[in-house]
Amino acid sequence: MERKLKIAFVCVHNSCRSQIAEALGKKFMSDRYDFYSCGTELKPQINQDAVRLIKDMYQIDMEQNQYSKLVQDIPQVDIAISMGCNVTCPYVGKSFDDNWNLDDPTGKSDDEFIKIIKEIEKKIKKLNY
């Protein structure tokens, strides 16, 4: 059996967009890829609006299997995707293969969150490495 590529979604805080991408990647594309998310700073918990909306929309409890991870806490990956850092992106041991340039919905309305979640879902389903 062919080895699955490892894909990392990277944000500075690893608490919102990258965690959403990890959850949706595992839901929709786990037959093709292994997914990870990470950042350079730890947050005590995943963004609670993201947790609530992903649970409502996809019946996924992100807090059950996911937590905030540093870059060095994940295996070496084949593909690194930046979620769109408004500051300098963390270095994951390789250049980024893609930058999704997604706005951070933290502190914004549910509508803004849902827009970002749907954009992440669309991009996940289009992954073709």
N, C-alpha and C positions, 0 to 999 in steps of 0.2 A: 504494500500500500504506500502511496506517495505521501511524503511528509507534508503536513499543513504548514503554510506560511504563518509566521507570527506577526501580527499587526499591533502596533501601539498607538493609542490616541493620547496626545500630549497637550496639557495645559499647565500653567504655572501652579494652580492650586489643586488640581485633580479633585474637584468637588462637584462639578456641574456638567459642562459640555463633554468632557472626556469620559466621565462616568456614564452619561447617557449613551454615548457612542459604544462604550464597552458592552453595556446591557443590550442595546439593539443589535450590535454585531453578533453577540452570542445567540440572540433570538432568531435572527434571520439568515446568518451566514456561517454558523458554527460548523457546518458540514465541510466548508472549504478553508476556513482560517481559524487560528487561535487568537483571541483578542485580549488585550491588556490596556489599562489606562494608567497614567502616571503624571507626576509633576515635580517641581523643585521645592515646593512648600507643602506641608501636610495641613489639612484641616481636620478638626476633631470629628466631623461627620460629613456625609454627603449632603449637598444642598437639599433642604427639606421640601422645597417646592418641586424640584426635579424628582425626588423620591415619590411624592404624592401623585404627580402627573403621570409618571411612568407606570405607577401601580394602577391608576385609573384607566389609562389608555391601552396598556399592554399586559396587565396582570403580572408584572414583574416587580418583585420586592428587591430593589437594588441593595438594601441594607443587609439582606440575608447572605449574599455571596460576595459583595464588593465593599471596599474600604479605600480610604485615601492612601496612595502609595507614592513613594519617591522613585525617581528614575532608576536608582540602583536596586530597587526592590523587585524589579521584573526581570525575566530572562532577556538575553540579547534577542533583538527582534530583526525580522527581515524588512519590514516596512514601517516607517515612522510617519505619522500624520499629525501635523500641528492643527489644533482646533481654531487657531487664529489668535495669536498672542498680541495684545495691544502694547506689550512691552517686549523685551528680548525673550525669544523662545528658549526653553531649556535645551541642553545638549544631551542626546540619548546615546551617544557613542557612534552616531552616523548622521549624515545629512538627512534632512526631511525629504520624503518622497512626494509629499503633497502638503498644501496648506489650505484648509477649508475656509479660512477667513470668516468664522462665525462670530457674531456679537455675543457677548456674555449676557444671558438673560437674568442673572442674579439681581434681585431687588425690583424686577419689572413685573408687569401683569402676567396673568396666566396666558393671555393671548400671545404675548411676546414669547413666552416659554414654549407654547405649542408650536408656534411658527419655527422656532429653532429645532425643536424635537422632530418635526415633520421634515425639515431640511436634512437633519442628520440621518433619518430613516431613508430618505431618498438617496443620499450619498452612499450609505452602507449597502443598499441593494444594487448600486451600480459598481461596487468594487470589482475590479477585474485584474488581479495580479497573477 
